[in-house]
Amino acid sequence: MKKVFLILLALLFTARLSEAVAQNDGVTIGGVTWATRNVGAKGKFVKNPQDVGRYYTFEEAQSVCPKGWRTPTAGEFDTLVGAGSEWTVEGTTKGRSFGSGSATIFIPAAGAHFTYDKAPAEVGARGHYWSSDAYSDALGYDLPQGAMAYNLRFDEKSAMTIYHNNRAFGYPVRCVKAE
């Protein structure tokens, strides 16, 4: 009987832990509630804030956030950058801590997939994260109109929201609460 009780207790604890990982209460910075972890598989957050998650094209990024969450706008990234940030290391993962005081989130410098036939580039040196906003100009690149999109980009020196990246590139996704 004691053995059965311990097994049931272990199963309940494991289920609660999985539920906590799936919920991701988030941190509010500048009026926007940010997830504390990246998206892994579609509809799921990774286990730890230092985990990179998966890389998605711009179109894929628009539907990968778990229920109740969505891909942030370029304006929300601007607000996040405006809240302040610093380059830091969490465990062995390099990235930026955004916000201040207890309202901070760590975002890993996950790099990007600039082509899908190679390993991600710039891992540990630069972070690229998709917004939900497309950019309508090709900026003189040999790309069709609408092939670019806004994204958060950061490295050891700075963080900014930029618009001149190809929507076919693979970037991680950091969600915001859908309100």
N, C-alpha and C positions, 0 to 999 in steps of 0.2 A: 504494500500500500504506500509506504514511504517513497519507494522508487517511482511509482506512478505519479505521485504528487510532485516530485522533483522534476520529472520529465515534463509534466504539464506546466510547471512554473517556468522552466527553461524555454518552452515553446511560447508562452505568453510574453516573456521578456524579449525574445527574438522578434516577435510580431510587433511589439511596442517600439523596439529599436528601428525596425524597418519603416514603421509608420512615421517616426520622428524624422528619419532621413528623407522620406517622401514629402513631408509637410513643409519644411524650410520656412520658418516664421519670418525671416528677413530682418533687415535693418533699415530704418527710415533715415534718409539723408536728403536734405533739401525738399522735404515734402513727398518724396518718392520712396516706396519700400522696395529695396533691392534684395534679391536672393543672396544668400551667403555662399552659394556654391554654383558652379557652372552646370550646364546641362550635359548629361552623359548620353545614354540612349534616349530616343525621342520620348518625351513625357516624363523623364526621370532626372533628378539631380544626382550628381556624383556624391560619394560618401563624405569626402573631406574638402575644405576650402582650397587646399593646395592642388587638388586633382584637376587636371586640364579638362577632362571630358572629351567630347567628340568635336570634330571639325565639320561645319556645315556650309553649303553655298548660301548666298543671300536668300534665295527662294525657299530653301529648306529651313532656314533659320526662322522664318515667319510662322512656322507651325510646330516647333519642337518643345516649347515651354510646357511644363506640366499644367494641369487644369488649375485655373485661378491665377495664372501667371502669363506674361506676354513678353515679346521682344521690345526693348526700350526704344524710344524715339531718339533722334539726334539731339533734340532739345534737352531730353533727360540726361543724356551723356554730358552735355554742356554744363548742366547743373551739378552733376557728379564731379566733373573736373573743377568747377568753381568752388566746390566745398573743400578743396585742398587735397593733396596727396603727397606721399613720399615713397621712394624706392625702398624696399625691404626684402627680407628673406624669412619665409615661414617654413620651418624645418629645413629642407634643402631646396625649396622652390623659391625662385626669384619672382618678384612681382611688385605691384603698388598697393599700398593701403590708402583707400579713399575715405574722406570724411574726417571727423575729429572726435576726441573723447571716446565715449562708449558707442557712439554712432559711426563705426568704421566697418569697412569690408575689405578683405584682401582679394585681389584679382591677379591670378598668376600670369606671368609673361609666357604665354602659351605658344607664341609664334603663329605661324599660319601655313596652310597648304597653298602654295602658289601654283602648283600643278599636282594632280593626284597620282602621278607615277613616281613621286619621290616622298621621302620622309618630310615632316614639317620643318620649315626653316625658321630661324631666329628664336627658337625655344630658349628661354632663360634670358634673352636679350630684349625682346619686344613683345608686347601684347597687342592683338587685333581682335576686336569684338564687334559683331554686326549690330546695327540699329535696325529699326523697321522702316527707315526712310530711304527710298531710291533717289538717285540724283539723275536729272534728265539730260545733262550734257555729257558728251564723251571727252571734253577737254582736249581735243586735238589728237587723242589716241586713236589708233586704228580699230575702233570699236563702234558698234551701232549706238544710236541715241538710246539712253536708258540703261546702258550696260554697266553703269557705275552706281555705287551706293555709299551712304554715310556710314562711318564706323568710328569706334573709339580706338585710338592708337596711343600706346605709351611705351616708354623705355626708361632707362635709368635717369635721364635728364629731364624729361617732361611728359605731360599727358595732354592730349587734344582730341577733339572730334574733327575728323576730316572726311572728305567726300570723294577722293579720287582713287577708289579701289574697285577693281573688277568684281562684279557680282558672282562670277564663277569661282573666285578664290574660296578656300575653306577656312573659316574662322570659328572659334568657339562662341558660345552664346551665354550671356549672363542675363537672366530674366528680371523683370520688375512685376510687382503685384498688379493684377488687373483690377482696377477699382471702378 
